Amino acid sequence: MDAIKHPHVTEKTVDKMDFDNKMVFICQTDAAKDEIQAEVEQQFDLTITNINTMITPKGEKKAEVTLSDDHDAQEVASRIGVF
């Protein structure tokens, strides 16, 4: 699976991790939501409750995933090396 390219980290996405328990990933533009969700859940051993995707003005696809209450976005980001 190659739906996910890398995590997207900015001040705004760090706030989403802190306050909304969300993480943002840059994905392949042709990846479907279910493919992205399956890859994130499998690769990082998470449970996702919601996923929103958008195409940026640069033509990149961003996926904003909401993690279940069982997982903490900051802890997951630390574990995968974002911080």
VMD Tcl script that draws the C-alpha trace (Angstrom):
set ca {
  {0.00 0.00 0.00}
  {1.27 3.43 -0.89}
  {-1.72 5.65 -0.20}
  {0.15 7.72 2.42}
  {3.24 9.75 1.55}
  {4.06 11.35 4.94}
  {2.58 13.12 7.98}
  {1.87 16.81 7.52}
  {3.10 18.93 10.44}
  {2.42 22.65 10.79}
  {1.35 24.84 13.70}
  {-2.26 24.32 12.71}
  {-1.96 20.51 12.54}
  {-0.17 20.43 15.92}
  {-3.14 22.32 17.39}
  {-5.46 19.72 15.87}
  {-3.37 16.99 17.55}
  {-3.56 18.79 20.90}
  {-7.19 19.82 20.96}
  {-9.11 17.60 18.48}
  {-7.13 14.30 18.58}
  {-6.58 14.53 14.79}
  {-3.60 13.83 12.57}
  {-3.00 15.06 9.01}
  {-1.25 13.09 6.27}
  {-0.23 13.94 2.70}
  {-1.56 11.17 0.44}
  {-1.54 10.04 -3.17}
  {-4.08 12.10 -5.13}
  {-5.82 8.99 -6.45}
  {-6.15 7.29 -3.03}
  {-9.71 6.75 -1.77}
  {-10.76 7.42 1.81}
  {-11.14 3.72 2.62}
  {-7.63 3.00 1.28}
  {-6.15 5.81 3.37}
  {-8.03 4.70 6.47}
  {-6.96 1.07 6.05}
  {-3.31 2.03 5.56}
  {-3.21 4.39 8.56}
  {-4.90 1.83 10.80}
  {-2.59 -0.96 9.68}
  {0.68 0.98 9.54}
  {0.32 2.82 12.85}
  {-1.95 0.36 14.74}
  {-4.75 2.90 15.25}
  {-8.52 3.08 15.15}
  {-9.96 5.94 13.09}
  {-13.45 7.32 13.72}
  {-13.60 9.84 10.87}
  {-11.60 10.91 7.82}
  {-11.81 14.07 5.72}
  {-9.81 14.58 2.55}
  {-9.07 17.71 0.56}
  {-6.96 18.76 -2.41}
  {-4.64 21.66 -1.60}
  {-3.99 24.56 -4.01}
  {-0.61 22.92 -4.70}
  {-2.44 19.83 -5.97}
  {-1.59 17.61 -2.99}
  {-4.20 15.50 -1.23}
  {-4.43 15.92 2.55}
  {-6.26 13.48 4.80}
  {-7.35 14.66 8.23}
  {-8.02 11.60 10.39}
  {-9.80 11.66 13.73}
  {-8.46 9.04 16.12}
  {-10.65 7.08 18.52}
  {-10.58 7.96 22.22}
  {-8.34 4.92 22.79}
  {-5.44 6.69 21.04}
  {-3.74 10.02 21.73}
  {-2.60 11.89 18.61}
  {0.39 13.44 20.38}
  {1.61 10.06 21.62}
  {1.19 8.54 18.15}
  {3.04 11.47 16.54}
  {5.87 11.05 19.02}
  {5.99 7.29 18.37}
  {6.24 7.69 14.57}
  {8.90 10.39 14.84}
  {6.96 13.52 13.96}
  {8.24 15.33 17.09}
}
mol new
graphics top color blue
foreach p $ca { graphics top sphere $p radius 0.5 }
foreach p [lrange $ca 0 end-1] q [lrange $ca 1 end] { graphics top cylinder $p $q radius 0.2 }
display resetview
